[in-house]
Amino acid sequence: MSRRGRLLAETMAPDTAPSGMLRFGQQVLRRSVNQRRSVSGGLGVAHVRAERIAMSYVVDFNAVSTVGLETSPVAAALAGLRANEARYFKNKYDHVFTVEPASNAKAAIDFVHRILKEERDIVISSPALEATSFQVENIRWTYVFYESGLSINVLYSVDDPKKRAAGFKLSEGMEVPSELAERFKFARQKSKLAGTIRGSFFVIKNEY
């Protein structure tokens, strides 16, 4: 497999990649007694009426919740995409995927936006809703989830300059953002939690 193929496989979770390729804090929620399940775009999602009273949210991939993502027009699909990432890191690294509100994750968001701007002159127009940054083994990961349904992840090896990339994932039902539409081709992959995910990436060339 080529280096580019390996990077694509790692910027896309294994269950969403083609064959052969491919958290900070604690969750504290005040849940309502009544929880309801609904189906949106073919995705079963537990809509939990919850008030976040802590700075972070542990993503549950068994009971997918839109908590923190309610303002997105594709909240159910974005929640499935977020849960898909949480399951990947739990299964592969035994890492608990935890996100923070954008207001508390400025450093992580600025890191991603700096790479996009300096590497490809890309500025994301959608507001960021949540982000997380953590390290497993020798790789620093940073994720940002946007109101539009876009998710961006930066895979940054601390000791291997050839293993650094920025990945884009589009939630089911959203349009390709105009700032990305003419720059990247998106591959469609299936996920049990997120339906159809469209993904693309670019290799990071500079040091950050």
N, C-alpha and C positions, 0 to 999 in steps of 0.2 A: 504494500500500500504506500502511496506517495505521502510525503510530509503534509501536503495540502489536504489529502484525504483523511489523514489522522487528525488534523486540526478540526476539520468539519465534523468528524465523528465525535470529538470531545466537546465542541461547542453546541452540539445537538445531543440530547439525552439518548441513550442506547435504544430505547423502545420507539424512538421517532426517526431513527436513522435507517437508511437502506441496508440490506444484508451485506456484510463484508465491509461496511463503513461504520460507517455508522448508519453562625447564626447567633446572632447575638441575642442575649437577654432571655426572658421567659414570657409566656403567654398568660395574661391575666384578663379575663373577660367576664362581663356580667351578662349572662345569657337569659333570654326570655324563656318562660316555661314552654311556650309553644314554638316548635320548630316545624317547618314545612319543607317538603321536597317538591321541586318542580323540574320540568324538563325544558331546557332552552337550547335550541339548535341541536337537539339530539344529545345534549350533555346533561346527565343527572347531577344536580347540584343542591347541596343542603344550604338553604338561605338562612343563616343564623342571625337573628336580630341581636346584635351585640354592641356594647359600648366599650371601646378600648380604653382601659384606664391605666395602661402601662405603656412604656415606650417601644415595646416590641411584640411581635406576634409569631408564635411557633406554627408553621404551616402544617396543617393536617391533611395528608393525602388519602386518608381513609374516609373521612367525611368532609368533602370539599366545600369550603365556605368562601363567600364573596367578601368577607369582612376586610375592610380597608380598601376595597376596590369598587365600592358601590357606585361611584360617580362615572365609571366607565360605561359607555354604551354597549360594550360586549363583556360586561362584568363576569358572567357565568363562564364564558370561554377563557377569559384571562385568569380566573380562579383555577380553572382546570390546568392551564399552562403553568401557573405557579406551583400547583400541587405536583405536576409532572416533574418539575425540577427538584422539589423536596423529596420525592420518592427516589429519584436517581441518586442524590447525595446520601440518603439514608442507606440504600441498598449497596452502593459502591464503597462508601467511606465511613458508614455509621455516623454521619454528620447530621445534626438536627438543623434543618433549614429555617432560619429565623429572619424576619424582615422588620424594618423600622419604617415609620412614616417618613416621607421625604423631608419634612421639616427637621427631623432628627438625624438625617443621613446625608447631610450636605457634602461631607468629604468624599463619600463613595460616589455620589452623583457627579461631583466636580471632576473626579478622576476619570470617569467614563466619558464625560463631555469633553474633557481636555484631549483625550486620545482621539475621539471622533473628529474634533476640530483640527488638531495638528496633523493627523495622519491623512484624512480625506476631506477636510474642510466641510464637515457635516455638522449641522445644528438641528437638533430635534425640536420640532415645534410643539409637540404635545407636552402637557405638564407631567412631571414625574409624580407618582403616587407613593411608591415604596422603593427601598433599596436595601441591599445587604452586601457585606464584604467579609471574607473569611479566607483562611488558608487551610488546605488539606494536602498532606505530604509536601511536595515542593512547588505546589501551584497556588497562587493567590487568585481567588475568584471574586468578581464583583458583578452584582446583578442590579438592574434598575427596571422597574415595571411602570409603564406609562398609562395614562388615562385612555389613550387611543386603543389600547390592547397590545401595543408593542412591548416586547421584552428585549433588553440588550444585556449580554453577558460578556465580560472580559476575562479571558483565560490568560494568566500571566505567570509563566514559570520563573521562579526566582533565580534559577541557575542555568537555564537553557534558553538563550535568545531565539532559538529556532522554534520554540514552542510557546508562542504568544499570538493571540488572535482576539478579535472582537466579533461576536456573533449576534445576529438579529433573528428574532422569532416573532411571527405575526399570529395573533389569536384568530381562531375561526370566526368569520363574519366581518372582519375589519378590512378596510382598503389598505393597499400599500401606501405608506406615507409618501407624500410628494418628494421629500428630500432624499428618499431612497429609491424611488421608482425607476429612475433612469440610470442608476448606478449599479444595481445588483439584480441578479436573477435569483428567484426564490424557488427552492425545491419543496414539493409537498410531501409531507410524511404524516403517518397516522399515529395517534396516541389514544390509549384507552381513557385517559383522564381528560384530554384536551381536544379530542376530535381530530381535525386536520390542522396541522401546524405547517406554516411556510417558513423556511429558514434559509439564511445566507450568512456569509462571514467575510472578513478580510484579515490578512496577516499583518500584525503589528511590527513595524520595522525599527522604531526608535526606542530609546530607554525611558522608562517612567518610574 
